[in-house]
């Protein structure tokens, strides 16, 4: 594992609610009321790019990303799942796995774009969907832990 950077927020702390941790990576849930189920897969060592990893490390990381995406599809039923690895603000290797639903505040744009719907003006359908997703989150969190353990990456 590579050294930690004391100035890096993903080296100093988990980066959200820890759902699973292994030797090489961790899975965290992001606290974002607009995007319940928003999850990050974070490499534990401080590396900036995918090519900083060995082939085995890249495969391991992407298998984790795909596992989280599948759990979101199976449990939360999003219209689309967005995958992103930006690192422009935090150059520590991590992937965003974001369940997206038609009618969310930014849809069809990226969640980092200006919102299309102002907070507080969401539709009744949006509120009903948010409530349904909140009910599904415990099941999703359990599935993430089980699926990651099944990959034998502890």
Order of alpha helices (4+ residues) and beta strands (2+ residues): alpha-beta-beta-beta-alpha-beta-beta-alpha
